[in-house]
Amino acid sequence: ISYPDAPTNIRTYPNKDDYENEIIRLSVGNEVNCSADGNPMVNYDWYGITDPNHIIIGNVLTTDVGMITGNVISYRCRAYNIINGVDREANINVTLYGMGK
């Protein structure tokens, strides 16, 4: 028997803990993957913390030229599912530094 479970154990790869000051250094085309455990299946989206209008649907955040400006930017991965009509979610924030091409 499988019981409903809100998203837990949310994590990213690469793991921000592996980087100095928890700032992930990326070039254009690099990816940050978000994953979590949950039942029913977990859905994902990314929100720009420094740019809240930038929303990416899915568990993969791929850097593009517009993001890689030599600045530090922050994103939040939201992992969510719906149990008995109630939205359940977990969040993790990542800080990225664009190293150029």
Sequence and secondary structure as in RCSB ss.txt:
>XXXX:A:sequence
ISYPDAPTNIRTYPNKDDYENEIIRLSVGNEVNCSADGNPMVNYDWYGITDPNHIIIGNVLTTDVGMITGNVISY
RCRAYNIINGVDREANINVTLYGMGK
>XXXX:A:secstr
    EEEEEEEEES GGGSGGGEEEE TT EEEEEEEEES  EEEEEESSSTT EEESSEEE  TTT SSSEEEE
EEEEEEEETTEEEEEEEEEEEEE   
